[in-house]
């Protein structure tokens, strides 16, 4: 791993009227990183953790305010990668899962669930993840923090699937007011390397690979009110670790990692009104391990590696 192969770019993606993706770029205020976790709130985007150009875990954290001028903020209490983040409507940023370093420097699955308050620039621990996992998805919907799927393995090889490892189908739900965990209906397909996006009361769980290391284009949708799953047509291009988000009511899935572990350069868009996928041009350069967040009809990509 070297600095030339890890990015410190930020890409702001918007849907253009011509059916392509319009891209604007900026630079992060910290070192080059990949496997970053990020989340969007109207007060700004928080991006935390990841690995640096040497593959070492990082605790660096920065904010992207509405003025789009990134600035460093208080780092994570512990370094993490392959974790997930989500923002509550109140503007609190929750972080769960991933890999971290123990006191002796060994790599392990992270247990602490962390919350960051942008107003006070403080991190706190709000509990422990009942079932630890990495490469998982997380979203805040309706007063709950949802942690979905992932795997129970760890590795020192950045950018590669964790194998052999047990892919999980768990849906872990934290009631943010009561502070209690409960289990949701399991995901139909145990998978890791997942990403996610929210539309209304539904969480779209996108991109994955299974226990055999096979990459899929499967998309499964969890309804938070009914605690049920449904499946929509697969992404045309099988990928894992795909940055995704809803822009103008359509699900944009950008780049990711293919079966050969190489970056995939494609932007595919799912329209819920027609239940169909289309491919659009104009996306950013193909990288893997990109952080992402979505809001105000923009998908924001952060860092990544070749």
C-alpha positions in Angstrom: 0.0 0.0 0.0 1.4 3.5 -0.8 0.1 7.0 -0.9 -0.3 7.0 -4.7 -2.9 4.2 -4.4 -5.1 5.7 -1.6 -7.3 8.8 -2.2 -8.0 11.8 -0.1 -10.7 13.1 -2.4 -14.4 13.9 -1.7 -16.8 13.5 -4.6 -20.3 15.2 -4.5 -22.6 13.5 -7.0 -25.8 14.9 -8.3 -28.2 13.7 -11.0 -28.0 15.8 -14.2 -31.0 16.4 -16.5 -29.3 14.6 -19.3 -29.4 11.4 -17.3 -25.7 11.4 -16.3 -24.1 12.1 -13.0 -22.6 15.5 -12.3 -19.5 15.3 -10.1 -17.8 18.0 -7.9 -14.7 17.3 -5.9 -12.9 18.5 -2.8 -10.1 17.3 -0.5 -10.3 15.8 3.0 -8.6 17.7 5.8 -6.8 14.6 6.9 -4.6 11.8 5.5 -5.4 9.5 2.6 -7.8 6.8 3.8 -10.2 4.1 2.7 -12.8 1.9 4.5 -14.2 5.1 6.1 -17.6 5.2 7.6 -19.8 8.3 7.1 -23.3 9.6 7.8 -25.4 12.6 6.7 -27.4 15.1 8.7 -28.6 18.5 7.7 -26.0 19.9 10.1 -23.2 18.2 8.1 -21.5 14.9 7.2 -19.3 13.1 9.7 -16.6 10.8 8.3 -14.5 8.7 10.7 -11.9 6.0 10.9 -10.7 3.8 8.0 -7.2 2.7 7.0 -4.3 4.9 5.9 -1.9 4.3 2.9 0.1 1.9 5.0 -3.0 -0.2 5.9 -3.0 1.0 9.5 -6.3 1.6 11.3 -7.1 5.3 11.8 -9.2 7.2 14.3 -9.2 10.5 12.3 -12.6 12.1 12.0 -13.7 15.2 10.0 -16.9 17.1 9.3 -18.3 18.5 6.0 -20.6 21.4 7.0 -23.2 22.7 4.6 -20.6 25.1 3.3 -18.7 22.1 2.0 -15.5 23.1 3.6 -14.2 20.0 5.4 -12.6 20.4 8.8 -11.1 18.0 11.4 -13.0 17.3 14.6 -12.4 15.1 17.6 -11.1 11.7 16.6 -12.8 8.4 17.4 -12.0 7.0 20.9 -10.5 4.0 19.1 -9.4 3.4 15.5 -11.8 1.5 13.3 -12.2 0.2 9.8 -15.0 -1.7 8.0 -17.5 -0.1 10.4 -20.8 1.6 9.7 -22.3 5.0 10.7 -25.8 6.6 10.7 -27.2 9.9 11.9 -30.4 10.4 13.9 -32.9 13.2 13.1 -31.6 15.0 16.2 -28.1 15.2 14.7 -26.3 12.5 16.7 -24.0 10.3 14.8 -23.9 6.6 15.7 -21.0 4.2 14.9 -21.1 0.4 15.2 -19.1 -2.7 14.3 -16.0 -3.0 12.2 -12.5 -4.0 13.3 -10.4 -2.2 15.9 -7.2 -2.6 17.9 -7.0 -4.2 21.4 -4.7 -2.9 24.1 -2.0 -5.3 22.9 -2.3 -4.1 19.3 -4.1 -7.2 18.0 -7.0 -6.8 15.6 -10.5 -7.7 16.8 -14.1 -7.0 16.1 -15.3 -3.8 17.8 -18.0 -4.0 20.4 -18.6 -0.5 21.6 -21.4 1.5 20.0 -20.3 5.1 19.8 -22.2 8.3 19.4 -20.9 11.7 18.4 -22.5 15.1 19.0 -21.4 17.7 16.5 -22.7 20.5 18.7 -20.4 19.6 21.6 -17.6 17.8 19.6 -17.8 14.9 22.0 -17.8 11.1 21.6 -19.6 8.8 24.1 -20.1 5.0 24.4 -23.8 4.2 24.5 -23.6 0.4 24.7 -22.2 -2.8 23.3 -23.2 -4.4 20.0 -24.8 -7.7 21.0 -23.4 -9.6 17.9 -20.1 -8.1 16.7 -19.5 -7.9 13.0 -17.6 -6.0 10.3 -18.5 -4.9 6.8 -22.1 -4.3 8.0 -24.8 -1.7 7.3 -26.3 0.8 9.7 -29.2 3.2 9.5 -31.3 5.4 11.8 -35.1 5.1 11.1 -38.0 6.0 13.4 -36.1 6.4 16.6 -34.2 3.2 16.2 -30.6 2.4 15.2 -30.5 -0.6 12.8 -27.4 -2.7 12.4 -27.6 -5.3 9.6 -25.7 -8.3 8.4 -21.8 -8.2 8.1 -19.3 -11.0 9.0 -17.7 -12.4 12.1 -14.1 -12.6 10.7 -11.2 -10.3 10.9 -8.2 -9.8 8.6 -5.0 -7.8 8.3 -5.4 -7.7 4.6 -7.0 -4.3 3.7 -9.3 -4.2 0.7 -9.9 -8.0 0.5 -12.9 -10.0 1.5 -12.8 -11.7 4.9 -12.6 -15.4 4.3 -13.1 -17.8 5.8 -15.6 -16.0 7.9 -19.2 -16.4 8.9 -21.6 -14.1 7.0 -24.4 -12.9 9.2 -28.1 -12.2 8.6 -28.7 -10.5 11.9 -30.8 -7.4 12.3 -29.9 -5.7 15.5 -32.1 -2.8 16.6 -31.2 -0.3 19.3 -34.1 1.8 20.7 -32.4 5.1 20.9 -34.8 6.5 23.6 -35.0 3.4 25.9 -31.4 2.2 25.2 -32.4 -1.4 24.7 -31.6 -3.9 21.9 -33.9 -6.2 20.2 -33.7 -8.6 17.2 -35.4 -8.0 13.9 -36.4 -10.5 11.3 -33.1 -11.9 9.8 -32.0 -10.9 6.4 -33.0 -13.6 3.9 -29.5 -14.0 2.6 -26.5 -14.0 5.1 -24.0 -11.6 3.5 -21.2 -9.2 4.2 -19.7 -6.3 2.4 -23.2 -4.7 2.4 -24.1 -1.0 2.0 -27.5 0.6 2.6 -29.8 3.5 1.8 -33.2 4.6 3.3 -36.4 5.5 1.5 -39.3 6.2 3.9 -39.6 3.3 6.4 -37.5 0.9 4.2 -33.8 0.1 4.3 -32.4 -1.0 1.0 -29.4 -3.4 1.7 -27.2 -3.4 -1.4 -24.1 -5.3 -2.6 -22.6 -8.2 -1.0 -20.6 -11.4 -1.0 -21.4 -14.7 0.6 -19.5 -17.3 2.7 -17.9 -18.7 -0.5 -16.5 -15.3 -1.5 -19.0 -15.0 -4.4 -20.0 -11.4 -5.2 -23.7 -10.7 -5.9 -25.9 -8.0 -7.2 -28.6 -8.9 -4.7 -30.7 -6.1 -3.2 -33.0 -6.9 -0.2 -35.3 -4.4 1.4 -36.2 -4.3 5.1 -39.5 -2.6 6.2 -38.9 -1.1 9.6 -42.6 -0.9 10.6 -43.7 -4.4 9.6 -40.3 -6.2 10.4 -40.4 -7.9 7.0 -38.1 -8.3 4.0 -38.7 -8.2 0.2 -36.4 -8.5 -2.7 -36.1 -6.2 -5.7 -34.4 -7.0 -9.1 -30.6 -7.5 -8.7 -28.2 -4.8 -9.7 -27.2 -5.6 -13.3 -23.5 -5.6 -12.2 -22.6 -7.8 -9.2 -20.6 -5.8 -6.8 -19.7 -5.5 -3.1 -19.0 -2.4 -1.0 -21.0 -0.2 -3.3 -21.6 3.5 -2.2 -25.4 4.1 -2.6 -28.1 6.6 -1.8 -31.4 8.0 -3.0 -31.3 11.0 -5.3 -34.6 12.3 -6.6 -36.4 9.1 -5.3 -34.1 6.8 -7.2 -31.4 4.6 -5.8 -27.9 5.4 -7.2 -25.3 2.6 -6.8 -21.8 3.8 -7.7 -18.7 1.7 -8.5 -17.7 -0.9 -5.9 -15.6 -4.0 -6.0 -16.1 -6.9 -8.4 -15.6 -10.6 -8.2 -11.9 -10.2 -9.1 -11.5 -7.8 -6.2 -10.8 -5.0 -8.7 -12.6 -1.6 -8.8 -15.8 -1.6 -10.9 -16.5 1.6 -12.8 -20.3 1.7 -13.3 -23.2 3.8 -12.0 -26.6 2.0 -12.0 -29.9 3.5 -10.9 -33.0 1.7 -9.6 -36.4 3.4 -10.1 -38.9 2.2 -7.5 -41.8 3.4 -9.6 -40.9 1.1 -12.5 -39.0 -1.6 -10.5 -36.2 -1.4 -13.1 -32.5 -0.6 -13.3 -30.7 1.7 -15.8 -27.0 2.5 -16.3 -25.9 6.2 -16.4 -22.7 7.9 -17.4 -20.5 10.5 -15.7 -19.6 8.9 -12.4 -16.3 9.3 -10.5 -13.2 7.2 -10.9 -13.4 3.6 -9.8 -12.1 3.0 -6.3 -12.8 0.4 -3.6 -13.4 1.0 0.1 -15.0 4.3 -0.3 -17.0 6.0 2.5 -20.3 7.4 1.5 -23.2 9.5 2.8 -26.4 10.8 1.1 -28.6 13.8 1.7 -30.1 16.8 -0.1 -30.3 14.8 -3.3 -26.5 14.3 -3.3 -24.4 11.2 -2.8 -21.0 12.0 -1.2 -18.1 9.6 -1.7 -14.9 9.8 0.5 -11.4 8.3 0.0 -10.9 4.9 -1.4 -8.1 2.8 -2.9 -7.1 1.1 -6.1 
